[in-house]
Amino acid sequence: MTGANGNLGSATLAALRVGGAAATGGSRTPGEGTRHLDFDDRTSLDLTGVSTLVLISAGYAEDDQVVGRHTALVDAAVRDGVDHVVYTSVTTAGDHLGFAPAHRATERLVRASGLPWTILRNGLYAELFGGLLMWADDGVESPFGNGALAAVAREDLAHAAAAVAANPARHRERVYDLVGTPITAGQVADRLGVPHRTIGLGSTGAGSSTRRQDSCRSSRPCSCRSPRASGTGSWTAPLPTSRNFSAARSAIHWPRPSRRLPPHGRKQASSGSGRRLA
Ligand SMILES: NC(=O)c1ccc[n+]([C@@H]2O[C@H](COP(=O)([O-])OP(=O)(O)OC[C@H]3O[C@@H](n4cnc5c(N)ncnc54)[C@H](OP(=O)(O)O)[C@@H]3O)[C@@H](O)[C@H]2O)c1
């Protein structure tokens, strides 16, 4: 297991161990039960004795650097006689995303390595979706508009990776899209019994101090681009009662906060207008 100190890597390693696998983690900062493994330091890439390698993508860099890292590890796997490589990629539906090319290039590397392989095309993390869906004064707000995301919790992706790695022969030369049921921010708000307002991405704390772009209160068909939506952004939804809020909070499963936030994407929500949902 690479990336043993990362969110997905640590969860996958834990799932493997719970399942009884003799799993070892690799990390740039190894602790007890993990070994030193830094894709940028080829001398650290010793995979002798590894039967199945779970390669967690190391994605927060320019594409050529990411692909270079993955190439180094796949080369080491071939050299050291690894029997099977499991690579965590990005969902097929993510082909338009900026970080998809490095994933697809790595998939080609893995397939061309000559080693048996399995590719797990992971959906976007539900934690990222939750991170941009915030409580506002009297409801929730997000930059998602009416767009739906088939997000998946990292924990679920970790269990899928562990299941494959524990029995790799069953999953040889298979590509799995691991995605959830598409859901909109409006549908989450409906479950909470509160209104949803669409804001601009800049309003989430990622840069601009502009508070709004347009308004949306529901996942149901609506005219988010209505003339009113292009106005001042006044929002006239009725205030939910505190009883509504507490009932809504107890009705849904609140994910555990991630141990670490992904370092890319955006800064922490800093508007001070609400708290993050996950
Ligand atoms: N599906 C999605 O929504 C989504 C979103 C964002 C990112 N991703 C991808 O999924 C991966 C895992 O996500 P995550 O949330 O677990 O990220 P994370 O917690 O930030 O972990 C990043 C991982 O990359 C490893 N890494 C980075 N540079 C490395 C290097 N030079 N050598 C070896 N390992 C290196 C780290 O390992 P150590 O710290 O243990 O050395 C760590 O496991 C990311 O790296 C990214 O490629 C997916």
The ligand as a Gaussian input file, in Angstrom:
#p B3LYP/6-31G(d) Opt

LIG

0 1
 N      -11.376000      10.999000      -6.203000
 C      -11.215000      12.219000      -5.710000
 O      -12.170000      12.954000      -5.409000
 C       -9.838000      12.742000      -5.467000
 C       -9.689000      14.031000      -4.990000
 C       -8.417000      14.488000      -4.730000
 C       -7.331000      13.675000      -4.965000
 N       -7.506000      12.416000      -5.433000
 C       -6.364000      11.514000      -5.682000
 O       -6.409000      10.476000      -4.710000
 C       -5.163000      10.413000      -4.003000
 C       -5.402000      10.001000      -2.585000
 O       -6.308000      10.924000      -2.002000
 P       -6.170000      11.291000      -0.472000
 O       -7.369000      12.029000      -0.082000
 O       -5.761000      10.088000       0.295000
 O       -4.952000      12.312000      -0.536000
 P       -3.925000      12.691000       0.625000
 O       -4.507000      12.359000       1.954000
 O       -3.442000      14.053000       0.412000
 O       -2.748000      11.725000       0.324000
 C       -1.903000      11.969000      -0.794000
 C       -1.066000      10.742000      -0.976000
 O       -0.036000      10.896000      -1.908000
 C        1.149000      10.278000      -1.360000
 N        2.272000      10.935000      -1.974000
 C        2.360000      12.209000      -2.383000
 N        3.566000      12.456000      -2.890000
 C        4.258000      11.297000      -2.799000
 C        5.557000      10.900000      -3.139000
 N        6.443000      11.748000      -3.691000
 N        5.945000       9.624000      -2.871000
 C        5.087000       8.759000      -2.301000
 N        3.827000       9.070000      -1.949000
 C        3.440000      10.335000      -2.201000
 C        1.083000      10.505000       0.124000
 O        1.796000       9.522000       0.849000
 P        2.607000       9.766000       2.242000
 O        2.234000      11.117000       2.790000
 O        2.201000       8.651000       3.145000
 O        4.029000       9.683000       1.847000
 C       -0.435000      10.364000       0.328000
 O       -0.814000       9.066000       0.509000
 C       -4.543000      11.794000      -4.186000
 O       -3.138000      11.745000      -4.105000
 C       -5.020000      12.186000      -5.561000
 O       -4.185000      11.644000      -6.565000
 C       -8.735000      11.918000      -5.678000

